[in-house]
Amino acid sequence: MPDRSCCCLARPAARVTMPAGDSRAEPVDLWLCGHHLRASRQALDRSEAEVLVLPPAGDLAEHPAPVS
């Protein structure tokens, strides 16, 4: 897990896997902070992205929880 999100300097709150699409041949992982995850939630749902919410820092970071 990276020390910072793809979108800003905050710690990642979720790993988002964007599916392959017209402009992307392979899926890609994005590491989003909580704010950008909430702000992007509708677009992520429409794109059928897989979202794994990470536990708070220090809480079993090796076991992310899937979000349905």
Residue pairs with C-beta under 8 A, 6 or more apart in sequence:
1 12
1 15
1 31
1 54
1 61
2 12
2 31
3 11
4 10
4 11
4 12
4 31
5 11
5 12
5 13
5 31
5 32
5 33
5 36
6 30
6 31
6 32
7 30
7 32
7 33
7 36
8 33
8 35
8 36
10 33
10 34
10 35
11 33
11 57
12 31
12 32
12 33
12 54
13 32
13 33
13 34
13 37
13 53
13 54
14 31
14 32
14 34
14 37
14 51
14 52
14 53
14 54
14 64
14 67
15 29
15 30
15 31
15 51
15 52
15 54
15 64
16 29
16 30
16 31
16 32
16 37
16 44
16 49
16 50
16 51
16 52
17 27
17 28
17 29
17 30
17 49
17 50
17 52
18 24
18 27
18 28
18 29
18 30
18 47
18 49
19 27
19 47
19 48
19 49
19 50
20 26
20 27
21 47
32 40
37 44
37 51
37 53
44 51
50 66
51 66
51 67
52 64
52 65
52 66
52 67
53 64
53 65
53 66
53 67
54 61
54 64
54 65
55 61
55 63
55 64
55 65
